[in-house]
């Protein structure tokens, strides 16, 4: 049973964070992919977005480390869709939310826990300035 990093966004900052957590958790990765391009208005309004179904057996992993940006201070709809599909199929989850405005939005952790009907093991906020990745633990 290993660790799996599930991430959303091809943003270069997200990929830096993914690489940092790959090293920390000796994990493999899975990218949440949308079925269509997500427009700015869909992001702003939090409109429904379809994602590709994850064909991995998530119960085979000791930890799922979910890495996601925040869109307008909210968890992106594609991540919400992934969580809905994964409900009942995750043993242990760790959240990593990226928000460069350095404001913490702890209610988003609770929102994800509620969708999964599971209490997170750990949660982190991450911001990046120039070359440094700043990780703040939140429980």
Backbone as CSV, one residue per row, in Angstrom:
resi,resn,N_x,N_y,N_z,CA_x,CA_y,CA_z,C_x,C_y,C_z
1,UNK,0.837,-1.185,0.000,0.000,0.000,0.000,0.878,1.243,0.000
2,UNK,0.860,1.981,-1.074,1.664,3.187,-1.166,0.816,4.431,-1.013
3,UNK,1.375,5.527,-1.419,0.700,6.820,-1.366,0.424,7.309,-2.784
4,UNK,-0.691,7.976,-2.939,-1.078,8.516,-4.236,-1.364,9.998,-4.106
5,UNK,-0.728,10.784,-4.968,-1.038,12.210,-5.059,-2.045,12.383,-6.184
6,UNK,-3.185,12.943,-5.838,-4.208,13.295,-6.816,-4.160,14.811,-6.911
7,UNK,-3.991,15.315,-8.134,-3.881,16.763,-8.274,-4.722,17.255,-9.440
8,UNK,-5.045,18.544,-9.349,-5.783,19.182,-10.423,-5.048,20.442,-10.829
9,UNK,-4.889,20.631,-12.120,-4.317,21.831,-12.735,-2.912,21.563,-13.227
10,UNK,-2.653,22.047,-14.433,-1.309,21.936,-14.992,-0.504,23.209,-14.734
11,UNK,-1.019,24.054,-13.886,-0.337,25.275,-13.496,1.069,24.918,-12.995
12,UNK,2.069,25.686,-13.401,3.450,25.366,-13.027,3.654,25.375,-11.516
13,UNK,2.919,26.219,-10.793,3.045,26.232,-9.337,2.480,24.949,-8.725
14,UNK,1.366,24.485,-9.238,0.801,23.220,-8.748,1.792,22.084,-8.991
15,UNK,2.419,22.078,-10.154,3.386,21.018,-10.452,4.603,21.079,-9.525
16,UNK,5.014,22.270,-9.109,6.096,22.406,-8.126,5.671,21.785,-6.795
17,UNK,4.442,22.054,-6.413,3.919,21.511,-5.151,3.817,19.991,-5.236
18,UNK,3.315,19.495,-6.360,3.214,18.044,-6.559,4.590,17.412,-6.403
19,UNK,5.598,17.987,-7.031,6.951,17.429,-6.942,7.480,17.429,-5.516
20,UNK,7.183,18.474,-4.769,7.605,18.530,-3.354,6.951,17.402,-2.565
21,UNK,5.662,17.183,-2.765,4.949,16.152,-2.012,5.273,14.738,-2.506
22,UNK,5.665,14.601,-3.770,6.146,13.297,-4.255,7.344,12.881,-3.415
23,UNK,8.260,13.812,-3.194,9.453,13.526,-2.391,9.087,13.241,-0.931
24,UNK,8.182,14.034,-0.368,7.807,13.865,1.041,7.124,12.527,1.314
25,UNK,6.276,12.096,0.393,5.453,10.907,0.622,5.845,9.706,-0.239
26,UNK,6.906,9.851,-1.035,7.311,8.769,-1.934,6.077,8.229,-2.673
27,UNK,5.400,9.123,-3.367,4.086,8.829,-3.946,4.109,8.779,-5.462
28,UNK,3.105,8.094,-6.000,2.815,8.150,-7.423,1.736,9.212,-7.615
29,UNK,1.431,9.546,-8.874,0.493,10.646,-9.119,-0.650,10.244,-10.039
30,UNK,-1.727,10.979,-9.882,-2.892,10.874,-10.764,-3.431,12.288,-10.957
31,UNK,-3.631,12.688,-12.202,-4.149,14.019,-12.505,-5.647,13.955,-12.788
32,UNK,-6.395,14.822,-12.132,-7.817,14.984,-12.428,-7.910,15.741,-13.747
33,UNK,-8.580,15.145,-14.722,-8.693,15.772,-16.035,-10.155,16.060,-16.361
34,UNK,-10.389,17.210,-16.946,-11.747,17.568,-17.361,-12.014,17.029,-18.763
35,UNK,-13.286,16.855,-19.074,-13.661,16.386,-20.409,-13.704,17.528,-21.415
36,UNK,-13.772,18.747,-20.917,-13.768,19.909,-21.798,-12.910,21.013,-21.170
37,UNK,-12.520,21.960,-21.962,-11.754,23.094,-21.461,-12.649,23.902,-20.517
38,UNK,-12.102,24.329,-19.410,-12.858,25.082,-18.417,-12.656,26.572,-18.675
39,UNK,-13.757,27.276,-18.882,-13.686,28.707,-19.176,-13.544,29.524,-17.882
40,UNK,-13.133,30.747,-18.036,-13.029,31.659,-16.900,-14.385,31.809,-16.203
41,UNK,-15.449,31.918,-16.975,-16.785,32.088,-16.382,-17.211,30.849,-15.600
42,UNK,-16.857,29.659,-16.080,-17.164,28.443,-15.326,-16.417,28.443,-13.991
43,UNK,-15.174,28.909,-14.021,-14.403,29.014,-12.785,-15.047,30.015,-11.834
44,UNK,-15.385,31.181,-12.362,-15.958,32.252,-11.543,-17.278,31.840,-10.917
45,UNK,-18.136,31.226,-11.709,-19.470,30.861,-11.236,-19.518,29.498,-10.545
46,UNK,-18.418,28.734,-10.614,-18.405,27.400,-10.024,-19.343,26.445,-10.731
47,UNK,-19.502,26.654,-12.041,-20.421,25.830,-12.823,-19.940,24.393,-12.919
48,UNK,-20.868,23.504,-13.189,-20.568,22.092,-13.308,-19.574,21.839,-14.432
49,UNK,-18.612,20.985,-14.160,-17.602,20.586,-15.132,-17.467,19.069,-15.032
50,UNK,-17.483,18.400,-16.161,-17.344,16.941,-16.167,-15.874,16.555,-16.166
51,UNK,-15.569,15.472,-15.453,-14.193,14.980,-15.405,-14.136,13.539,-15.903
52,UNK,-12.922,13.134,-16.294,-12.703,11.736,-16.666,-12.782,10.891,-15.396
53,UNK,-13.385,9.727,-15.506,-13.516,8.838,-14.359,-12.150,8.259,-13.996
54,UNK,-11.862,8.241,-12.709,-10.616,7.659,-12.207,-10.774,6.143,-12.171
55,UNK,-9.905,5.432,-12.854,-9.977,3.972,-12.921,-9.053,3.282,-11.927
56,UNK,-8.474,4.045,-11.006,-7.606,3.453,-9.986,-8.452,2.977,-8.812
57,UNK,-8.034,1.904,-8.166,-8.688,1.472,-6.933,-8.064,2.270,-5.792
58,UNK,-8.728,3.325,-5.372,-8.184,4.231,-4.366,-8.020,3.560,-3.010
59,UNK,-8.772,2.495,-2.766,-8.651,1.768,-1.499,-7.316,1.034,-1.378
60,UNK,-6.605,0.887,-2.497,-5.294,0.230,-2.484,-4.183,1.130,-1.954
61,UNK,-4.489,2.390,-1.699,-3.467,3.346,-1.267,-3.628,3.672,0.211
62,UNK,-2.486,3.750,0.889,-2.483,4.092,2.312,-2.983,5.521,2.515
63,UNK,-2.467,6.448,1.715,-2.854,7.858,1.790,-3.160,8.384,0.398
64,UNK,-4.200,9.181,0.316,-4.467,9.979,-0.880,-4.122,11.410,-0.486
65,UNK,-3.201,12.013,-1.217,-2.815,13.397,-0.977,-3.431,14.208,-2.102
66,UNK,-4.439,14.999,-1.783,-5.166,15.776,-2.786,-4.589,17.183,-2.849
67,UNK,-4.047,17.549,-4.014,-3.435,18.867,-4.206,-4.269,19.637,-5.205
68,UNK,-4.704,20.825,-4.791,-5.596,21.612,-5.632,-5.378,23.107,-5.426
69,UNK,-5.545,23.880,-6.494,-5.593,25.333,-6.315,-6.960,25.700,-5.742
70,UNK,-7.102,26.917,-5.328,-8.415,27.467,-4.996,-8.802,28.411,-6.128
71,UNK,-10.039,28.325,-6.577,-10.568,29.251,-7.574,-11.485,30.210,-6.853
72,UNK,-11.115,31.467,-6.844,-11.925,32.478,-6.176,-12.258,32.022,-4.760
73,UNK,-11.221,31.512,-4.077,-11.277,31.079,-2.680,-12.121,29.832,-2.447
74,UNK,-12.380,29.065,-3.485,-13.183,27.836,-3.374,-12.444,26.670,-4.046
75,UNK,-12.748,25.470,-3.580,-12.225,24.271,-4.230,-12.846,24.197,-5.624
76,UNK,-12.053,23.973,-6.670,-12.578,23.932,-8.038,-13.606,22.811,-8.240
77,UNK,-14.554,23.074,-9.098,-15.601,22.099,-9.406,-15.038,20.744,-9.847
78,UNK,-13.997,20.674,-10.688,-13.471,19.355,-11.060,-12.989,18.542,-9.844
79,UNK,-12.452,19.213,-8.843,-12.016,18.519,-7.629,-13.230,18.021,-6.848
80,UNK,-14.264,18.827,-6.781,-15.514,18.411,-6.125,-16.073,17.168,-6.823
81,UNK,-16.072,17.168,-8.170,-16.558,15.989,-8.916,-15.731,14.749,-8.574
82,UNK,-14.401,14.913,-8.493,-13.542,13.785,-8.132,-13.916,13.253,-6.750
83,UNK,-14.084,14.140,-5.791,-14.434,13.722,-4.431,-15.773,12.991,-4.403
84,UNK,-16.720,13.482,-5.168,-18.028,12.818,-5.233,-17.881,11.395,-5.770
85,UNK,-17.065,11.235,-6.800,-16.835,9.899,-7.374,-16.064,8.992,-6.408
86,UNK,-15.204,9.587,-5.584,-14.331,8.815,-4.700,-14.962,8.496,-3.349
87,UNK,-16.126,9.038,-3.059,-16.778,8.811,-1.771,-16.930,7.309,-1.516
88,UNK,-16.444,6.886,-0.345,-16.497,5.473,0.020,-15.333,4.663,-0.507
89,UNK,-14.424,5.300,-1.242,-13.308,4.582,-1.856,-11.946,5.099,-1.398
90,UNK,-11.927,5.849,-0.296,-10.672,6.403,0.221,-10.548,6.035,1.698
91,UNK,-9.385,5.495,2.063,-9.123,5.158,3.464,-8.679,6.365,4.277
92,UNK,-7.775,7.146,3.706,-7.162,8.252,4.438,-6.830,9.366,3.453
93,UNK,-7.179,10.600,3.803,-6.934,11.717,2.878,-6.175,12.840,3.565
94,UNK,-5.305,13.457,2.777,-4.536,14.628,3.192,-4.800,15.689,2.138
95,UNK,-5.187,16.894,2.579,-5.484,17.980,1.637,-4.329,18.973,1.576
96,UNK,-4.032,19.425,0.361,-3.047,20.477,0.137,-3.701,21.488,-0.792
97,UNK,-3.990,22.687,-0.262,-4.635,23.725,-1.062,-3.664,24.849,-1.345
98,UNK,-3.605,25.235,-2.594,-2.706,26.297,-3.055,-3.506,27.577,-3.263
99,UNK,-3.058,28.628,-2.597,-3.707,29.928,-2.716,-2.647,30.989,-2.504
100,UNK,-2.269,31.663,-3.552,-1.160,32.599,-3.446,-1.496,33.916,-2.777
101,UNK,-2.758,34.152,-2.437,-3.047,35.412,-1.748,-2.835,35.286,-0.242
102,UNK,-2.366,34.133,0.189,-1.972,33.853,1.574,-3.125,33.897,2.564
103,UNK,-4.349,33.958,2.089,-5.493,33.860,2.986,-5.890,32.401,3.108
104,UNK,-6.107,31.975,4.326,-6.520,30.597,4.550,-8.042,30.504,4.451
105,UNK,-8.511,29.454,3.844,-9.951,29.231,3.683,-10.268,27.846,4.239
106,UNK,-10.196,27.752,5.561,-10.328,26.476,6.251,-11.667,25.800,5.996
107,UNK,-12.695,26.578,5.736,-14.016,25.974,5.491,-13.989,25.040,4.280
108,UNK,-13.041,25.235,3.377,-12.933,24.369,2.208,-12.498,22.956,2.609
109,UNK,-11.677,22.834,3.651,-11.309,21.504,4.143,-12.549,20.778,4.663
110,UNK,-13.347,21.500,5.456,-14.574,20.909,6.011,-15.546,20.521,4.901
111,UNK,-15.618,21.355,3.882,-16.495,21.073,2.740,-16.099,19.757,2.065
112,UNK,-14.794,19.546,1.880,-14.329,18.315,1.240,-14.566,17.110,2.145
113,UNK,-14.320,17.272,3.454,-14.608,16.186,4.405,-16.075,15.768,4.329
114,UNK,-16.947,16.742,4.250,-18.384,16.456,4.208,-18.751,15.659,2.949
115,UNK,-18.172,16.028,1.820,-18.446,15.298,0.573,-18.000,13.844,0.708
116,UNK,-16.794,13.629,1.263,-16.252,12.275,1.393,-16.842,11.496,2.565
117,UNK,-17.496,12.218,3.473,-17.977,11.606,4.713,-16.804,10.939,5.430
118,UNK,-15.711,11.709,5.527,-14.452,11.219,6.065,-13.717,12.397,6.686
119,UNK,-13.084,12.197,7.818,-12.289,13.257,8.441,-10.854,13.160,7.928
120,UNK,-10.357,14.263,7.431,-8.990,14.313,6.896,-7.964,13.968,7.977
121,UNK,-6.833,13.439,7.530,-5.727,13.149,8.435,-4.932,14.427,8.705
122,UNK,-4.582,15.133,7.626,-3.819,16.377,7.728,-4.314,17.321,6.652
123,UNK,-4.019,18.593,6.840,-4.336,19.556,5.794,-3.299,20.670,5.810
124,UNK,-3.017,21.160,4.600,-1.978,22.166,4.421,-2.469,23.263,3.480
125,UNK,-2.011,24.483,3.752,-2.146,25.581,2.798,-0.751,25.840,2.250
126,UNK,-0.684,26.100,0.950,0.609,26.344,0.313,0.534,27.644,-0.466
127,UNK,1.593,28.423,-0.370,1.748,29.599,-1.219,3.177,29.581,-1.747
128,UNK,3.369,30.278,-2.847,4.689,30.301,-3.479,5.052,31.749,-3.760
129,UNK,6.253,32.128,-3.348,6.741,33.449,-3.744,8.111,33.275,-4.377
130,UNK,8.196,33.655,-5.603,9.391,33.524,-6.433,9.894,32.092,-6.445
131,UNK,10.828,31.729,-5.574,11.413,30.389,-5.618,11.005,29.511,-4.449
132,UNK,10.436,30.083,-3.427,10.161,29.328,-2.210,8.722,28.859,-2.121
133,UNK,8.553,27.618,-1.687,7.234,27.062,-1.428,7.008,27.137,0.074
134,UNK,5.947,27.818,0.490,5.623,27.961,1.906,4.446,27.050,2.229
135,UNK,4.671,26.139,3.149,3.639,25.188,3.547,3.231,25.525,4.979
136,UNK,1.924,25.716,5.170,1.366,25.994,6.489,0.438,24.852,6.869
137,UNK,0.673,24.255,7.999,-0.157,23.148,8.474,-1.437,23.709,9.072
138,UNK,-2.531,23.062,8.750,-3.820,23.419,9.328,-4.479,22.132,9.804
139,UNK,-5.048,22.128,10.982,-5.728,20.927,11.457,-7.145,21.240,11.757
